[in-house]
Amino acid sequence: MIEQPLTLPCGHQVANRLCKAAMTEGMADAYDNPTVLHQRLYAAWARGGAAILTTGNIMIDRRYLERAGNVVVEDDSVLPTLSAWAQAVRANGSQLWAQISHPGRQCPRMVSLTPLAPSEVQLDILGNFGKPRAATEADIEDIILRFANAAALVQKAGLDGVQLHAAHGYLLSQFLSGRTNLRQDQWGGTLANRARLLLAVVAAVRARVGPAYPISVKLNSSDFVKGGFTLEESVQVVQWLNEAGVDLLEVSGGTYEQVEFFKQIPDGEIRDSTREREAMFLEYAKSIKAVARMPIMVTGGFRTLAGMEAALTGQHTDMIGLARPFCLDPDFPVRMISGQLKALPVAEDNLYLGRGYWGPNSSSAYLRSLNNFAQAGWYYHQLDCLAAGRSPDPAASPLGALLSHLFMDSYKSLRRKFV
């Protein structure tokens, strides 16, 4: 089943049902352009055989980044390096899709002390984020234009599709959430108003790229925080997206406040239904799939061939999204498609700063956040190894990876050049 092709509503075909979901790379040069590191990393993944490789956060506005080292697409100056990235993927047998995004309030202090958001609701995690200013009407119109412009540029550069990031607490997700969107104008209040920006962005992108170019949306099934975006709201937004010309819907969940896509559940706490389905968002995806008229992709938690096949044959999803397994085993898709590989390693069990009070179930929210950052830093280290042409380094220390990540992000912030 995972080897079968899929034809999207726009007529575009993908070769199989495996997709590398987005992971932030942090490998741009001082001018926020793609580099040879992107080419080398994604060529290795392309040789692995997944149908689609989705980029990490490509930013639409260089004033606001998800992290230092993000690629930014604002004008034609990025086209040569962006085209080289796409060529490296296509030459090795896969498609490259650009995930385009705006971080909103999830823009670190090292990039901006005053990020842009729907409302002045600050993200308070380890003191890493400044208090945002609420977007004006002019800001919102500019955001819509920037998304459309970025999509047109990646299409011009030869990338095969575009994904609009409306999940994980980034800007479009912030507008959808009643917790972060406190506006009382046409962009806030009711769900219809909170979804207005996402729908306007989809419409503007479709107008620029035409009817035959794939547009994907990454959407939370739930924010998993009190007052946040809910499953019921997600189902309604999907019904609106049905009319918007979306070709693939990626279902995920969580925000920086509740990092569901990082969370490791102790074995004794996993419900039987979750264990049987394997992936963490499949139960939510079932409700979304019931109303979605576009194919959907579920990302998060798939680790066995049997689990992937069961999700596809059970019609819970049309595509399988995977991310972290690519960091340790970049060519696993071709071996899984051929039946040679049945299961992927789960490295997260040991990726903590320590045990007990320092471990994953610490009573300290501060330490839980540090553990999440350490885990992310460990995976960034694996990406760096692959981009340098080296093998992954599973023996790396999570603490060492965290400290290296913090140092390198600071360095990358300081070296950025604005022209």
C-alpha positions in Angstrom: 0.0 0.0 0.0 2.7 2.5 0.8 4.2 2.0 -2.6 1.1 3.1 -4.5 1.0 6.5 -6.2 -1.5 9.1 -5.3 -3.2 11.7 -7.7 -4.1 15.0 -6.1 -7.2 17.0 -6.9 -5.1 19.4 -9.0 -4.0 16.5 -11.2 -0.5 16.3 -9.8 0.8 12.8 -9.0 3.1 11.6 -6.2 5.0 8.3 -6.6 4.1 6.7 -3.2 2.5 7.3 0.1 5.6 8.4 2.1 6.4 12.0 2.8 9.2 13.6 4.8 7.4 16.1 6.9 8.9 19.5 7.6 11.9 19.8 10.0 13.5 23.2 10.5 17.1 23.0 9.2 18.8 26.3 10.3 21.3 26.1 7.4 20.7 29.3 5.5 23.6 31.7 4.7 24.0 35.2 6.2 21.6 36.5 3.6 18.9 33.9 4.5 19.4 32.0 1.2 19.6 28.2 0.8 23.1 26.7 0.7 24.9 23.6 -0.4 24.1 22.1 3.0 20.4 22.0 1.9 21.3 20.4 -1.4 23.5 17.7 0.3 20.9 16.9 3.0 17.9 16.7 0.7 19.8 14.8 -2.0 20.5 12.1 0.7 16.8 12.0 1.6 15.7 12.0 -2.1 17.9 8.9 -2.7 15.9 7.3 0.1 12.8 7.0 -2.0 10.1 9.1 -0.3 7.7 10.7 -2.8 7.7 14.1 -1.2 10.3 16.0 0.8 8.8 19.0 2.6 11.2 21.8 3.5 11.5 23.2 7.0 10.0 26.6 7.7 10.7 28.9 4.8 9.9 32.4 6.0 7.9 35.0 4.1 9.4 38.0 6.0 13.0 38.2 7.0 12.1 40.5 10.0 10.4 37.5 11.7 12.0 34.0 11.7 11.2 30.8 13.5 14.9 30.5 14.2 18.2 31.9 12.9 19.2 30.1 9.8 15.8 29.9 8.2 15.6 30.3 4.5 13.6 33.5 3.5 11.8 33.9 0.2 10.9 37.5 -0.5 12.2 38.3 -4.0 14.0 37.0 -7.1 17.4 37.1 -5.4 16.8 33.7 -3.8 15.9 32.0 -7.1 19.3 30.6 -8.1 20.0 28.9 -4.7 16.3 27.8 -4.4 16.4 26.3 -7.9 19.7 24.4 -7.1 18.0 22.9 -4.0 15.0 21.7 -6.1 17.3 20.3 -8.7 19.3 18.3 -6.2 16.1 16.7 -5.0 14.6 16.0 -8.5 17.9 14.6 -9.8 17.7 12.0 -7.0 14.1 10.9 -7.6 11.9 12.9 -5.2 9.7 16.0 -5.2 10.5 19.1 -3.1 7.6 21.0 -1.6 8.2 24.3 0.2 6.6 24.8 3.6 6.1 28.6 3.8 5.4 30.1 7.1 5.3 33.2 9.4 6.2 32.5 13.1 4.0 35.1 14.7 4.7 35.3 18.4 7.0 32.2 18.1 9.8 34.4 16.9 12.8 34.2 19.3 14.2 37.3 21.0 17.5 36.9 19.1 15.6 37.7 15.9 13.0 40.2 17.1 12.2 41.7 20.4 8.7 42.6 19.2 7.3 39.9 17.0 4.0 40.2 15.1 0.9 38.3 16.3 -2.9 38.5 16.2 -3.0 40.0 19.7 -0.5 41.0 22.4 -0.4 37.5 24.0 3.2 36.7 24.9 4.7 33.2 24.8 6.5 32.6 28.0 9.0 29.7 27.6 12.4 30.0 29.1 12.3 33.8 28.5 13.0 33.2 24.8 10.2 35.3 23.3 9.3 39.0 23.4 5.9 40.5 23.8 4.3 40.7 20.4 2.5 43.7 18.9 -1.0 43.1 17.5 -1.1 43.1 13.7 -2.8 46.1 12.0 -5.1 45.8 9.0 -2.2 46.8 6.8 0.0 44.2 8.4 -2.6 41.5 7.7 -2.9 42.6 4.0 0.9 42.5 3.8 1.0 39.0 5.3 -1.5 37.7 2.7 0.6 39.2 -0.1 3.8 37.8 1.3 2.4 34.3 1.4 1.2 34.6 -2.2 4.5 36.1 -3.4 6.6 33.4 -1.7 4.4 30.6 -3.2 4.8 32.1 -6.7 8.6 32.4 -6.2 9.0 28.7 -5.1 6.9 27.7 -8.1 9.2 29.8 -10.4 12.3 28.2 -8.8 11.0 24.7 -9.8 9.8 23.3 -6.5 7.0 20.8 -7.0 4.4 22.1 -4.4 3.8 24.4 -1.5 2.6 23.8 2.0 1.0 26.6 4.1 1.9 26.2 7.8 -1.2 26.7 9.8 -0.3 24.4 12.7 2.1 24.2 15.8 1.3 27.7 17.0 2.8 29.7 14.2 1.0 32.8 12.9 -1.9 31.3 10.9 -2.4 28.8 13.8 -2.4 31.8 16.2 -5.2 33.5 14.3 -7.2 30.3 14.5 -6.9 29.9 18.2 -9.2 31.7 20.7 -6.3 31.6 23.2 -4.0 33.7 21.1 -6.5 35.7 18.9 -8.3 38.1 21.2 -9.3 40.5 18.3 -12.8 41.9 18.0 -12.6 42.9 14.3 -13.2 40.8 11.2 -10.1 38.7 12.0 -11.1 37.6 15.4 -14.0 36.5 17.7 -16.0 33.9 15.9 -14.3 30.9 14.3 -15.3 32.2 10.8 -13.4 35.4 11.6 -10.4 33.6 13.1 -10.2 31.4 10.0 -10.5 34.3 7.6 -6.8 34.9 7.3 -6.0 31.2 6.5 -8.7 31.2 3.8 -7.6 34.5 2.4 -4.0 33.2 2.2 -5.1 30.0 0.4 -7.1 32.0 -2.1 -4.3 34.4 -2.7 -1.8 31.6 -3.2 -4.1 29.7 -5.6 -4.6 32.9 -7.6 -0.8 33.2 -8.0 0.2 29.6 -8.7 -2.8 28.6 -10.9 -5.1 25.5 -10.8 -2.5 22.8 -11.5 0.1 23.5 -8.8 -0.2 21.5 -5.5 -1.2 23.5 -2.4 -1.1 21.7 0.9 -2.1 23.0 4.3 -0.7 21.8 7.6 -3.5 22.1 10.3 -3.7 21.3 13.9 -6.3 18.7 14.9 -6.2 20.4 18.3 -3.9 22.8 20.1 -4.2 20.6 23.3 -4.3 23.7 25.5 -7.2 25.3 27.4 -8.9 27.9 25.2 -7.0 26.8 22.1 -8.1 25.5 18.8 -10.2 22.4 19.2 -11.0 19.3 17.1 -14.5 20.5 16.5 -13.2 23.8 15.2 -10.6 21.9 13.1 -13.3 19.9 11.5 -15.2 23.0 10.6 -12.1 24.7 9.1 -11.5 21.6 7.0 -15.0 21.9 5.6 -14.2 25.5 4.5 -10.9 24.4 3.1 -12.8 21.9 0.9 -14.1 24.8 -1.1 -10.7 26.6 -1.3 -8.8 24.3 -3.7 -6.5 22.6 -1.2 -4.8 19.4 -2.6 -3.4 17.8 0.5 -4.2 18.4 4.2 -1.5 17.4 6.8 -3.0 16.7 10.2 -0.8 17.4 13.2 -1.3 19.0 16.7 0.1 21.0 19.5 2.0 24.3 19.9 5.1 25.5 21.7 2.9 25.6 24.9 1.9 22.0 24.6 4.4 20.2 22.4 2.3 17.2 21.5 4.6 16.3 18.6 7.6 15.9 21.0 5.7 14.2 23.8 6.7 10.7 24.8 4.0 8.8 26.6 5.0 6.2 29.2 4.2 2.7 27.9 1.7 2.1 30.7 -0.3 5.2 29.8 -0.9 4.4 26.1 -4.5 3.5 25.4 -5.2 0.3 23.5 -6.7 2.3 20.6 -3.6 4.4 20.4 -1.3 1.4 20.5 -3.3 -0.3 17.8 -3.2 2.8 15.5 0.4 3.7 16.4 0.4 7.3 15.2 -0.6 9.9 17.8 -3.0 11.9 15.7 -4.9 9.2 13.9 -8.0 9.3 16.2 -8.3 13.0 15.5 -7.7 12.4 11.8 -10.6 10.1 11.6 -13.0 12.9 12.4 -11.3 15.2 9.9 -11.2 12.5 7.2 -14.9 12.1 7.5 -15.5 15.6 6.1 -12.4 16.3 4.1 -12.7 16.1 0.3 -9.0 16.4 -0.3 -6.5 13.6 0.6 -5.0 13.9 4.1 -1.7 13.1 5.6 -1.1 12.2 9.2 2.3 13.0 10.7 3.6 12.0 14.1 4.4 8.6 15.7 4.5 6.2 12.8 7.3 3.7 13.4 6.3 0.4 11.8 5.4 -0.8 8.4 2.3 -2.6 9.8 1.1 0.6 11.5 1.5 2.6 8.3 -0.3 0.0 6.2 -3.1 -0.3 8.7 -3.7 3.4 8.7 -3.8 3.5 4.9 -6.0 0.4 4.4 -8.3 1.5 7.2 -8.7 4.8 5.4 -7.6 6.9 8.3 -5.1 8.7 6.0 -4.0 8.9 2.4 -0.3 9.7 3.0 2.1 8.9 5.8 4.2 11.8 7.2 7.4 11.1 8.9 10.2 13.4 10.2 12.6 12.2 12.9 13.3 8.8 11.4 14.9 10.5 8.4 17.5 12.0 10.8 18.9 8.6 11.7 18.1 6.4 8.7 17.8 8.6 5.6 17.2 5.8 3.1 14.6 3.8 5.1 11.7 4.5 2.7 13.1 2.4 -0.2 13.8 -0.5 2.2 10.3 -0.2 3.7 8.6 -0.1 0.3 10.5 -3.2 -0.7 9.5 -5.0 2.5 13.1 -5.3 3.8 12.5 -3.0 6.7 9.5 -3.5 9.1 10.2 -1.1 11.9 12.1 2.2 12.7 14.2 2.9 15.8 12.7 5.1 18.5 15.6 7.2 19.8 13.5 9.5 22.0 13.4 7.1 25.0 16.9 8.2 26.0 17.0 11.8 24.9 16.6 13.6 28.2 19.0 15.6 30.4 18.8 12.9 33.1 16.5 10.7 35.1 14.1 11.4 38.0 13.7 15.1 38.6 15.7 15.8 35.4 13.8 13.3 33.3 10.7 13.5 31.0 8.2 13.4 33.9 9.8 16.2 36.0 7.4 18.3 38.1 9.3 21.4 36.8 7.8 23.0 33.7 11.2 24.6 33.2 13.0 21.3 33.1 10.3 19.8 30.8 10.9 22.6 28.4 14.7 22.2 28.6 14.2 18.5 27.8 12.2 19.4 24.7 14.9 21.8 23.6 17.6 19.2 24.2 15.7 16.6 22.2 15.3 19.1 19.3 18.9 20.0 19.5 19.9 16.4 19.3 18.0 16.0 16.1 19.4 19.2 14.7 22.8 17.7 15.3 21.8 14.7 13.2 20.7 17.0 10.4 24.0 18.8 10.5 25.9 15.5 10.2 23.9 14.4 7.1 24.3 17.9 5.5 28.1 17.6 6.0 28.2 14.3 4.3 28.7 12.3 7.5 26.8 9.5 9.0 24.3 10.2 11.8 25.7 10.4 15.4 23.2 8.5 17.6 25.7 8.5 20.5 25.7 12.3 20.8 24.9 13.8 24.2 21.5 15.6 24.4 23.0 18.2 26.7 26.0 18.7 24.4 23.6 19.0 21.4 21.5 21.5 23.3 24.5 23.7 24.2 25.8 23.5 20.6 22.4 24.4 19.2 22.1 27.5 21.5 25.6 28.6 20.6 25.1 28.2 16.8 21.7 29.9 16.8 23.2 32.9 18.6 26.1 33.0 16.1 23.7 32.7 13.1 21.6 35.6 14.5 24.6 37.8 14.9 26.0 37.1 11.4 22.8 37.9 9.5 23.2 40.6 7.0 20.4 42.9 5.8 20.5 44.4 2.4 
